[in-house]
Amino acid sequence: MNILCVYSLTTYSLKKELYSPGDIPFGISYIATVLKKAGHNVKLVVVTPTTKLGQKLPELFKEFYPDLVCLTSVSSQMPLIRKTGAAIRRAAPSAFILLGGVHPTLNPKETVTLDFVDAVCVGEGEEAVIELSEQIEAGKEPSGIKNLWIKRPDGEIEKNPQRPFRKDLDSLPFIDREMWEPYISNKKDVLYTVLAGRGCPNRCTYCSNHALARVTKGKYVRFRSPDNIIEEIRQLVATDPDVETVFFEIETLGASLDYTYELLSKVAEFNRTLKKPLRYGTNLALNAQIKHNKRLLKAFKEANLDFFRIGLESGSERIRREVLNRPRYYNSDLIEFCRMAREFDIKYTINILIGLPGETPEDFQETIRVTRACRPTYGVSVNIFYPYPGTRLHQVCLEQNLITDKAGKILSERTGTILYMPYFPPWQIKKEFILFYYKVHKGYMPWTDITARTIRYAADAFPGVKRTISRAVHFAGSLVGRG
């Protein structure tokens, strides 16, 4: 059976949609992989706001007409997904269209009413999509599939119950990375991302995890076994000898320190078998067990895990405590932890959110001060807050009437604001977003690096301009090719 999997991007590389193999997303990759393992003919398509859907889809469907189309979306991608879904429905009117991902999971009542949608997936979709494909291939009208809300021809919605969270992540196949090759622009200094676990122990109000954890029964925070992860890395090395770096994708590698130490021990052991040891990175959230933990940093170093991303989000302890519900620690704890990391020559990126409900310019100046004191050796990752529907902080924004009519029209996730706060207006948020790297790194980083990063943030802040440049680059390239 022909199955089309569609992934959408509003922030993308100018050359191709993905910059490196490290940008390969896991959700739709696991869906496509399990379907291929089940014997189906699966094709992947990546769309962006510059994709000419009315031209691309009909051309594709002349050679590959799908019986099933799988779409995925977070909330900020929904404007593009609506256009894509409508275009697919016009080009393939008989195809069954399934929409999954975080947004449909947290907002199924709204999502299932979309004209192009035949069903939405609420929660994890690997088992549900296999059962759906089997029923479609057998010529049956899909019904009784757990995790799916299915739209009947008469408009009625069949709301099926939820499966518990998948217990055994090792039972998932390793994702098929080959299907992403046509969409990757950079293969130098190759970084691959490997899923280490699902779920997060924290209940931050701005993040979808606190809502996703309530979707069904079972243990939400789960890990792949270290042996299973090592085997996937072993296969990566065998497939691509140029691989240099592996990033462990997990909400925080500090969710269970017993697991962390076991994984790091296995990684160190595996690295000793290689002529050229790999380097590793991960995500980390500061908490009481981690903030003064030199043993953890020593284990990182022994495993050659020499960089991590850590979330400050806001330098205002009040905002972290009263608005974000972040793990409890003082600014001084993070500053000291970063100093310890530098002792071990471990690099780190500080993650920042700007434009939070209740945040004032004074709060954000504290964010600049704390981030600067942390001396981020791998720079900063600054994002403008986006209120994801289904989260607690989205509800707070509704209650405080902060969401403007830009909601649903935002061009790029986390680089534009749909909130209006008189005490921290959109123009000031965008200015601080653009200048953040400069304010944090002036005096520490070379001016060439600061200038390049500031220009990049300015381009991200005005995605319409960035896309005009992208079109011009592609047009110029086509002229050169004709010459």
C-alpha positions as CSV (number, residue, x, y, z in Angstrom):
1,M,0.0,0.0,0.0
2,N,1.2,3.5,-0.8
3,I,1.6,5.7,2.3
4,L,2.8,9.4,2.2
5,C,4.3,10.9,5.4
6,V,4.5,14.7,5.5
7,Y,6.7,16.8,7.7
8,S,6.4,20.6,7.8
9,L,9.0,23.3,8.6
10,T,8.7,27.0,8.9
11,T,12.3,27.5,10.0
12,Y,14.6,25.8,7.5
13,S,18.0,25.8,5.8
14,L,18.4,28.1,2.7
15,K,19.9,25.3,0.7
16,K,17.7,22.4,1.7
17,E,15.0,21.9,4.3
18,L,17.2,20.3,7.0
19,Y,20.7,21.6,7.8
20,S,22.2,18.3,9.1
21,P,21.2,14.8,10.1
22,G,20.9,16.1,13.6
23,D,17.7,17.9,12.5
24,I,15.8,14.7,11.6
25,P,12.6,14.6,13.7
26,F,11.7,11.5,15.6
27,G,7.9,11.5,15.6
28,I,7.1,11.2,11.9
29,S,10.3,9.1,11.4
30,Y,9.1,6.4,13.8
31,I,5.7,6.4,12.0
32,A,7.3,6.1,8.6
33,T,9.8,3.4,9.8
34,V,7.2,1.1,11.4
35,L,5.0,1.4,8.3
36,K,8.0,0.4,6.1
37,K,8.8,-2.5,8.4
38,A,5.2,-3.6,8.0
39,G,5.8,-3.9,4.2
40,H,4.2,-0.7,2.9
41,N,5.6,1.6,0.2
42,V,6.3,4.7,2.2
43,K,7.4,8.1,0.8
44,L,8.4,11.1,2.8
45,V,7.8,14.7,1.7
46,V,9.0,17.9,3.5
47,V,7.0,21.1,3.0
48,T,7.8,24.7,3.9
49,P,6.0,28.0,3.3
50,T,7.9,28.3,0.0
51,T,6.7,24.9,-1.3
52,K,4.4,25.3,-4.3
53,L,1.8,22.7,-3.1
54,G,-0.5,23.2,-6.0
55,Q,2.3,22.1,-8.4
56,K,4.3,19.7,-6.3
57,L,1.5,17.4,-5.0
58,P,-0.3,16.7,-8.3
59,E,3.1,15.9,-10.0
60,L,4.0,13.6,-7.1
61,F,0.6,11.8,-7.1
62,K,0.9,11.0,-10.9
63,E,3.6,8.6,-9.9
64,F,2.7,7.9,-6.3
65,Y,-0.9,8.0,-5.4
66,P,-1.3,7.5,-1.6
67,D,-3.9,5.4,0.0
68,L,-3.0,6.8,3.4
69,V,-1.4,10.2,4.3
70,C,0.2,10.8,7.7
71,L,0.6,14.4,8.8
72,T,2.1,15.7,12.1
73,S,2.0,19.1,13.7
74,V,2.8,21.2,16.8
75,S,0.5,24.2,17.3
76,S,2.7,26.8,15.6
77,Q,2.9,24.6,12.4
78,M,-0.9,24.4,12.1
79,P,-1.4,27.2,9.6
80,L,1.0,25.5,7.2
81,I,-0.5,22.1,7.9
82,R,-4.0,23.4,7.1
83,K,-2.8,24.6,3.7
84,T,-0.9,21.3,3.1
85,G,-3.8,19.1,4.2
86,A,-6.3,21.1,2.0
87,A,-3.9,20.8,-1.0
88,I,-3.5,17.0,-0.5
89,R,-7.3,16.6,-0.3
90,R,-7.7,18.4,-3.6
91,A,-4.9,16.3,-5.3
92,A,-5.8,13.0,-3.7
93,P,-9.6,13.1,-2.8
94,S,-9.8,9.4,-2.0
95,A,-6.8,9.2,0.3
96,F,-7.3,8.7,4.0
97,I,-5.7,11.6,5.9
98,L,-4.5,11.1,9.5
99,L,-3.2,14.0,11.5
100,G,-1.1,13.4,14.6
101,G,1.4,15.1,16.8
102,V,1.3,17.3,19.9
103,H,-1.4,19.7,18.7
104,P,-4.0,17.1,17.7
105,T,-3.2,15.2,20.9
106,L,-3.9,18.2,23.1
107,N,-6.7,19.6,20.9
108,P,-8.5,16.7,19.3
109,K,-12.0,18.3,19.3
110,E,-10.8,21.3,17.2
111,T,-8.5,19.3,15.0
112,V,-10.8,16.5,13.9
113,T,-13.3,19.0,12.5
114,L,-10.9,20.2,9.8
115,D,-12.3,19.5,6.4
116,F,-9.4,17.5,5.1
117,V,-9.0,15.3,8.2
118,D,-10.4,11.8,8.3
119,A,-8.9,10.9,11.7
120,V,-6.6,12.4,14.4
121,C,-4.2,10.5,16.6
122,V,-4.3,11.2,20.3
123,G,-1.0,10.2,21.9
124,E,1.7,7.8,20.6
125,G,0.9,6.6,17.1
126,E,3.1,3.7,16.1
127,E,0.6,0.9,17.0
128,A,-2.4,2.9,15.9
129,V,-1.0,3.6,12.4
130,I,-0.2,0.0,11.8
131,E,-3.7,-1.1,12.7
132,L,-5.1,1.7,10.5
133,S,-3.0,0.7,7.5
134,E,-4.1,-2.9,7.9
135,Q,-7.8,-2.0,7.8
136,I,-7.4,0.4,4.8
137,E,-5.5,-2.3,2.9
138,A,-8.2,-4.8,3.6
139,G,-10.8,-2.5,2.2
140,K,-12.5,-1.9,5.5
141,E,-13.9,1.3,6.9
142,P,-11.5,2.2,9.7
143,S,-13.0,1.6,13.1
144,G,-12.2,0.6,16.7
145,I,-8.6,1.7,16.6
146,K,-7.3,2.8,20.0
147,N,-5.7,6.3,20.1
148,L,-7.7,7.4,17.0
149,W,-10.7,9.8,16.7
150,I,-12.2,8.8,13.4
151,K,-14.6,10.9,11.4
152,R,-17.6,9.0,9.9
153,P,-19.1,9.8,6.5
154,D,-22.1,11.3,8.3
155,G,-19.9,13.6,10.4
156,E,-20.1,11.7,13.6
157,I,-16.8,11.2,15.5
158,E,-15.8,7.8,16.8
159,K,-13.7,8.5,19.8
160,N,-11.7,5.4,20.6
161,P,-10.0,4.9,24.0
162,Q,-6.3,5.3,24.7
163,R,-3.5,2.8,24.8
164,P,-1.2,3.2,27.8
165,F,2.1,4.8,27.1
166,R,4.5,2.4,25.4
167,K,6.5,0.6,28.1
168,D,9.3,-0.8,26.1
169,L,11.0,1.7,23.9
170,D,13.5,-0.9,22.8
171,S,10.7,-2.6,20.8
172,L,10.7,0.4,18.4
173,P,12.9,-0.1,15.3
174,F,15.8,2.2,14.7
175,I,14.5,5.1,12.5
176,D,15.1,5.0,8.8
177,R,17.4,7.9,8.2
178,E,18.0,7.3,4.5
179,M,14.5,8.7,3.6
180,W,15.7,12.1,4.9
181,E,18.9,12.3,2.7
182,P,17.3,14.4,-0.1
183,Y,16.4,17.1,2.4
184,I,19.8,17.5,4.2
185,S,22.1,20.2,3.0
186,N,25.2,19.7,5.2
187,K,27.1,16.4,5.7
188,K,30.3,17.9,7.1
189,D,31.2,17.6,10.8
190,V,28.4,15.1,10.9
191,L,26.1,15.1,13.9
192,Y,23.4,12.5,14.4
193,T,20.6,12.6,17.0
194,V,19.6,9.4,18.8
195,L,16.5,9.1,20.9
196,A,17.3,8.2,24.5
197,G,13.9,8.4,26.1
198,R,10.4,9.8,26.1
199,G,8.7,12.1,28.6
200,C,9.8,14.6,31.1
201,P,9.7,14.5,35.0
202,N,9.2,18.3,35.2
203,R,5.8,20.0,34.9
204,C,6.8,23.4,33.4
205,T,3.7,25.4,32.4
206,Y,5.0,26.6,29.0
207,C,5.9,23.1,27.8
208,S,3.5,20.5,26.4
209,N,4.9,17.7,28.6
210,H,2.7,18.4,31.7
211,A,-0.4,18.1,29.5
212,L,0.9,15.1,27.5
213,A,1.6,13.2,30.7
214,R,-2.2,13.2,31.4
215,V,-3.2,11.9,28.0
216,T,-3.3,8.3,29.1
217,K,-2.3,5.8,31.7
218,G,1.1,4.3,32.4
219,K,4.6,5.6,33.0
220,Y,5.3,8.8,31.1
221,V,9.1,9.1,31.6
222,R,10.7,6.1,29.9
223,F,14.2,5.3,28.6
224,R,15.7,3.1,26.0
225,S,18.2,0.6,27.4
226,P,21.8,1.6,27.1
227,D,22.6,-1.5,25.1
228,N,19.8,-0.6,22.6
229,I,21.2,2.9,22.2
230,I,24.8,1.6,21.8
231,E,23.6,-0.8,19.1
232,E,22.0,2.0,17.1
233,I,25.2,4.1,17.4
234,R,27.2,1.1,16.3
235,Q,25.0,0.9,13.2
236,L,25.4,4.6,12.5
237,V,29.1,4.3,12.6
238,A,29.0,1.3,10.2
239,T,26.7,3.1,7.8
240,D,28.4,6.5,7.9
241,P,32.1,6.4,8.8
242,D,32.2,10.2,8.9
243,V,29.9,10.5,11.9
244,E,31.7,12.5,14.6
245,T,29.0,13.5,17.1
246,V,26.0,11.9,18.6
247,F,23.4,13.9,20.5
248,F,21.2,12.1,23.0
249,E,17.7,13.5,22.5
250,I,15.8,13.4,25.8
251,E,14.1,16.1,27.8
252,T,16.7,15.9,30.5
253,L,19.4,13.2,30.9
254,G,19.2,13.9,34.6
255,A,15.7,12.5,35.0
256,S,17.2,9.4,36.6
257,L,20.8,9.5,37.6
258,D,21.1,5.7,38.0
259,Y,20.1,5.4,34.4
260,T,22.4,8.3,33.4
261,Y,25.5,6.7,35.0
262,E,24.7,3.4,33.4
263,L,24.4,4.9,30.0
264,L,27.5,7.0,30.3
265,S,29.5,3.9,31.5
266,K,28.4,2.0,28.4
267,V,29.2,4.9,26.1
268,A,32.7,5.2,27.6
269,E,33.2,1.5,27.1
270,F,32.0,1.6,23.5
271,N,34.2,4.6,22.7
272,R,37.2,2.7,23.7
273,T,36.5,0.2,20.9
274,L,36.7,2.9,18.3
275,K,39.8,4.2,16.5
276,K,38.3,7.6,16.6
277,P,36.1,8.1,19.7
278,L,32.8,9.8,19.1
279,R,31.8,12.9,21.1
280,Y,28.4,13.3,22.6
281,G,25.9,15.9,23.8
282,T,22.5,16.0,25.5
283,N,19.8,18.1,27.2
284,L,20.0,18.8,30.9
285,A,17.7,20.5,33.4
286,L,19.2,21.7,36.7
287,N,17.7,20.3,39.9
288,A,18.7,19.5,43.5
289,Q,20.5,16.3,42.5
290,I,22.5,17.9,39.7
291,K,23.4,21.5,40.8
292,H,26.5,20.6,42.8
293,N,27.2,17.2,41.3
294,K,30.8,16.8,40.2
295,R,30.4,13.1,39.9
296,L,28.0,13.7,37.0
297,L,30.3,16.0,35.2
298,K,33.2,13.6,35.7
299,A,31.0,10.8,34.1
300,F,30.2,13.2,31.2
301,K,33.9,13.7,30.6
302,E,34.8,10.0,30.8
303,A,32.1,9.3,28.2
304,N,33.4,12.2,26.0
305,L,30.0,13.9,26.5
306,D,31.5,17.3,26.2
307,F,28.5,19.6,25.6
308,F,25.0,20.0,26.8
309,R,22.0,22.3,26.5
310,I,20.6,23.6,29.8
311,G,17.5,25.6,30.3
312,L,17.6,28.8,32.3
313,E,14.5,30.2,30.4
314,S,14.3,33.2,32.6
315,G,16.9,34.8,34.9
316,S,14.0,36.1,37.1
317,E,13.6,33.6,40.0
318,R,10.1,35.0,40.4
319,I,9.1,34.2,36.8
320,R,10.6,30.7,37.1
321,R,8.8,30.0,40.3
322,E,5.4,31.7,39.8
323,V,4.9,31.6,36.0
324,L,7.0,28.7,34.6
325,N,6.9,26.2,37.5
326,R,10.6,25.4,36.7
327,P,12.6,23.1,39.0
328,R,13.7,25.0,42.1
329,Y,17.2,26.4,42.1
330,Y,18.8,29.8,42.6
331,N,20.6,31.8,39.9
332,S,23.8,31.3,41.8
333,D,23.3,27.5,41.6
334,L,23.3,27.6,37.8
335,I,26.2,30.0,37.6
336,E,28.3,27.7,39.8
337,F,27.3,24.6,37.9
338,C,28.4,26.2,34.7
339,R,31.7,27.2,36.3
340,M,32.2,23.5,37.3
341,A,31.5,22.4,33.7
342,R,34.2,24.7,32.5
343,E,36.6,23.1,35.0
344,F,36.0,19.8,33.2
345,D,36.2,21.5,29.8
346,I,32.6,20.7,29.0
347,K,30.8,23.2,26.8
348,Y,27.2,24.2,27.2
349,T,24.4,26.2,25.6
350,I,21.9,28.2,27.7
351,N,18.3,28.1,26.6
352,I,16.3,31.3,27.0
353,L,12.6,32.3,26.6
354,I,11.6,35.9,26.1
355,G,8.2,37.5,26.1
356,L,6.7,35.4,28.9
357,P,3.4,36.4,30.6
358,G,4.1,38.7,33.5
359,E,7.7,39.3,32.3
360,T,8.9,42.9,32.4
361,P,11.9,44.5,30.7
362,E,13.5,44.5,34.2
363,D,13.0,40.7,34.5
364,F,14.6,40.3,31.1
365,Q,17.6,42.4,32.1
366,E,18.1,39.9,34.9
367,T,18.0,37.1,32.3
368,I,20.8,38.9,30.4
369,R,22.8,39.3,33.6
370,V,22.5,35.7,34.7
371,T,23.2,34.3,31.2
372,R,26.3,36.5,30.9
373,A,27.5,35.3,34.3
374,C,27.1,31.7,33.2
375,R,29.6,32.4,30.3
376,P,27.9,30.0,27.8
377,T,30.7,28.4,25.9
378,Y,28.5,27.1,23.1
379,G,26.4,30.3,22.9
380,V,22.8,30.8,23.7
381,S,19.5,29.6,22.2
382,V,17.0,32.3,22.6
383,N,13.3,31.9,21.6
384,I,10.3,34.1,21.8
385,F,7.6,32.5,23.9
386,Y,4.7,30.8,22.0
387,P,1.6,29.8,24.0
388,Y,0.9,26.2,22.9
389,P,-2.8,25.4,23.2
390,G,-3.4,22.8,25.8
391,T,-0.7,24.0,28.1
392,R,-1.3,25.8,31.4
393,L,0.5,29.0,30.3
394,H,-1.8,29.2,27.2
395,Q,-4.7,29.2,29.5
396,V,-3.1,31.9,31.6
397,C,-2.7,34.0,28.4
398,L,-6.4,33.5,27.5
399,E,-7.4,34.5,31.1
400,Q,-5.3,37.7,30.9
401,N,-6.4,38.5,27.4
402,L,-2.8,38.6,26.1
403,I,-3.2,36.8,22.8
404,T,-3.6,39.1,19.8
405,D,-5.2,38.5,16.4
406,K,-1.8,37.3,15.1
407,A,-2.6,33.9,16.6
408,G,-2.7,31.4,13.8
409,K,-0.8,33.7,11.5
410,I,2.7,33.6,13.0
411,L,5.2,32.8,10.2
412,S,7.9,31.1,12.3
413,E,7.8,29.2,15.5
414,R,9.6,31.0,18.5
415,T,10.8,34.0,16.5
416,G,7.6,36.1,16.6
417,T,5.2,37.0,19.4
418,I,1.4,36.8,19.4
419,L,1.1,38.3,22.8
420,Y,0.6,42.0,23.7
421,M,1.8,43.1,27.1
422,P,1.9,46.9,27.6
423,Y,4.8,46.5,30.0
424,F,6.8,44.5,27.5
425,P,5.4,45.3,24.0
426,P,6.1,43.2,20.9
427,W,8.6,45.6,19.3
428,Q,10.7,45.6,22.5
429,I,10.6,41.8,22.7
430,K,11.8,41.5,19.1
431,K,14.6,44.0,19.7
432,E,15.8,42.1,22.7
433,F,15.6,38.8,20.8
434,I,17.8,40.2,18.0
435,L,20.4,41.8,20.4
436,F,20.5,39.1,23.0
437,Y,23.6,37.3,21.7
438,Y,25.4,40.6,21.4
439,K,24.5,41.6,25.0
440,V,25.5,38.3,26.5
441,H,28.8,37.8,24.6
442,K,30.2,41.2,24.0
443,G,33.8,41.2,25.4
444,Y,33.9,37.4,25.5
445,M,33.4,36.4,21.8
446,P,35.0,37.6,18.6
447,W,33.2,40.4,16.9
448,T,32.9,38.5,13.7
449,D,31.0,35.7,15.6
450,I,28.8,38.2,17.4
451,T,27.9,40.1,14.2
452,A,27.1,36.9,12.3
453,R,24.9,35.6,15.0
454,T,23.1,38.9,15.4
455,I,22.4,39.0,11.7
456,R,21.0,35.5,11.9
457,Y,18.7,36.4,14.7
458,A,17.5,39.5,12.8
459,A,16.7,37.2,9.8
460,D,14.8,34.8,12.1
461,A,12.9,37.8,13.5
462,F,11.7,38.8,10.1
463,P,11.0,35.5,8.3
464,G,9.3,37.1,5.4
465,V,12.6,38.9,4.5
466,K,14.5,35.7,5.1
467,R,12.3,33.8,2.6
468,T,12.6,36.6,0.0
469,I,16.4,36.2,0.3
470,S,16.0,32.4,0.0
471,R,13.9,32.7,-3.1
472,A,16.5,35.1,-4.6
473,V,19.3,32.6,-3.8
474,H,17.5,29.7,-5.4
475,F,16.6,31.8,-8.5
476,A,20.2,33.0,-8.9
477,G,21.3,29.4,-8.6
478,S,18.9,28.3,-11.3
479,L,20.2,31.0,-13.6
480,V,23.8,29.8,-13.0
481,G,22.7,26.2,-13.7
482,R,21.2,27.2,-17.0
483,G,24.3,29.1,-17.9
